[in-house]
Amino acid sequence: MSRTARINVLLAALAVVVIGAVIIVFTIRDNRTTASAPSASSLASKPLTPTHVLGEAGTGSVTVVEFLDFECEACGAFYPYVEQLRKDYAGEVTFGFRYFPLPGHGNSRTSAAAVEAAARQGKTEQMYQRMYETQSEWGERGTDSQADRFRGYAETLGLDMQRYDRDVVSAEVTDLIQADVDLGNRLGVSSTPTFFINGKVITLQAYTDLQDAVDAAVRAEQ
């Protein structure tokens, strides 16, 4: 065998070894990823219910659940759009939310606690709406607490303030919010707003994507 032929044989053998190693590495990596990070759709295969329903539950089987942060500007931008969808599908589709305060927002948990405290006195929607309608006044203010401002909202809603003051700092409220965060993490939620329709996460690239997804779900049940 000539020197050139021997070199070609060695190079071919080396290529086989390298390709085999790459295949093994990628196989191990893919298996590890699959085992450690199950998809959101597989985790949400059972019904995903909202912590709070907005308005009246719809008579149909379609349920839209939003993981939200009241200080999130994107959530604030989606708020009027969601409100319009609620009007369009009133009595037909159930809309609700779960808390997902983001760590980068100084008052995300404070606002969530205020909404939950109001919810315990039957004022879920009123406080939910107040938070978004005033977001530009208190959002993105760093770590300066807006608790006093939120307490003022509670007063204008006519809440029992002694009960509000107990609830807003209670372990029960804190634990409920954290339970929503933990569920969101298990479902693969990493940003807000994240919407699920009948347990399936919706990929959003435009505002109309949500309406299209709701339309499709409503048609599927007919």
N, C-alpha and C positions, 0 to 999 in steps of 0.2 A: 504493500500500500504506500502510495507516495506521501510526502510530507503534507502537501495541500489536502489530500483526501483525509489524512488523519485529523488535521485541524478542523475540517468540515464536520467530521463525525463527532469530535469533542464539542464543537459549538452546538450541534443539534441536540446532543445529550444534555448540555447545560440549559438550553432553551426549554426542554421538557421538564427539568427540575424546577426552573424558575416559574413556569406556567403552573405547575402542580402546586407550588408553594402559595402562589397568588390565589388559586382556587380555594385552597384550604383556609387561608386567612379570611377571605371574603365569606366563606361558608360559616366559619366560626363567628365572625362579626354579625352576620345576618341572623344567625340563630340566637345570639346573645341579645340583639336588639328586639327580636320578636318576643323573647321570653321576658325581658325587663320592661318593655314599653308596649303593652297591649293597646290596640286601637281604641279610639273613643267610641266607635260604633259597637265594638264587642262589649265594652263596659256598659254602654247605655242600651243594651239589648232588652232589658226589662223597662217597664214604663218609668219615665222620668217625670216626676210631679214637681210643681213649683212650691217653694216655701210659702208664697202668698199669691193668690189669684187676684188679678186686677178686674174690678167690676164683677159681673156675673159670669159664672162658668158657661161655656157654650154647650149646646145640646149635642153637637157632633163629637166625633172621636179625636179630632185634631187638637193637640195641645202644644203651644209655643212657650218655651221656657227660656228666659234670658238670664245669663249670668252677668251681673252688672256691678259697676262701681259708680256711686253717685258723684264722685269728683272727676270721673273720667270724661274728658271733652268729647271723645268719640261716642260715648253713651249719651251725652247731652245732645249731640248732633242727631243721633238716631231716635231720640225721645219723641219729637213731633211726628216722625214717620211711623213709629210704633203706635202712637195715639190714633193716627189716621187708619192704620190697619185694624185697630180695635173697633173703630166706627164702621169700617167696611164689612167686617165679619161679626158684628155684634149679634149675640145669641147663637152663633154657629161655631165659632172657634174659641177655645179657652186660652187666655194670655196670662202669664204670670212670670215671676222672677225668683231668682236665688241670689244671695249676696256673694260678691266676689271682690272685696276691697283689695286693691293693689298696694303693695308695700311702698311704692314710690310716691303715694299721695298721702299727705300729712293728715287729712281729715276723712279719709275713706272709711275707716272703721267708726269714727265718731259719727259720721252721717248715717252709716248703716245702723248703728245702735239707736240713733234718734228715730229712724223710720220704724225699727222693730218695737221700740217703746210706744210709739204712736199706734202701731198695729195692734198692740195688746189692749188698746182702748177703742178698737174699731175704726181707726183713722189711717189705715194703710195707704189707700190711694191718695188721700189728701196730702199726707206728708211726702209721699213719693213724688207727687206733682210739684210740691213746693220746692223740693230739693233741686229738681231740674230747672224749674222756672227762675230760680235765683242763683244757679250755679256760677254764673259770671261774676256774682258779687262776692262769693266766698271761696271758690275753687282756686287751686294752684297758688295758695298763700303760704307755701312752705309748711313748717311745723306749728305755726300759730293756731292754737285751738279755736275752733268755731262752735264749741259746745254751747256757749251762752247765746249765740245767734240761733242755734237750733232749738234751744229751750224757748226762745221767743216765738219761734214758729209754733211750738207745742201750745204755748199760751193762746196764740191767736186762733188755734183750732179748738180751743175750749177744753183741753184735756185736764184731767185731775193731775195737778202738778206734783203733789206729794207722791203719787203713784209713778208718774213719769220719772221723777228724780230717783226713785228706787230702781225702776226697771232699766233705765238707760245705763246704769253702771253695774247691773247685776251679773252674776256668774251665768245665770240662765240665758240671758241675752248674748253675752260674750260667747258662750258655748254653742249657741244656735248658729251664730254667724260663722264661727270657726268650722262647724260641721258642714256648712255650705261650701266653704273654701276647700275643705278636705275632699268633699265630693267632686268639686270642680277639678281639683288636681288629679284625682283618679280618672276623670273623664278626659283628661288632656287639655283642659282649659288653661290658657296661658296669657290671654289678653281679654279685654272687654271692649264692646259687648260680644259675647259668644252666645249664639242662639241654637237651641235644639228644637226640632219639630218631631213629636212622637218618638223622642229618644235618639234621634239622628242629628248629629251636628251639621250645621249649615255653613258652607264656605261662602263668605261674602267678598265680592269684588266691587259691587255697586249696591246702592240702596235698593234697587229693584230686585236684587237677588232674593231678598227676604220675601217680598210679595210673590215672586215667582214660585218659591218653595212652598209657601202657604197655599197658593192656588193649586199646585200639583198635589199637595196632600189632601185638599178638599175634594178635588176631582177623583182621587184614588178611592175615597170612601163612598162615592156615589154609585 
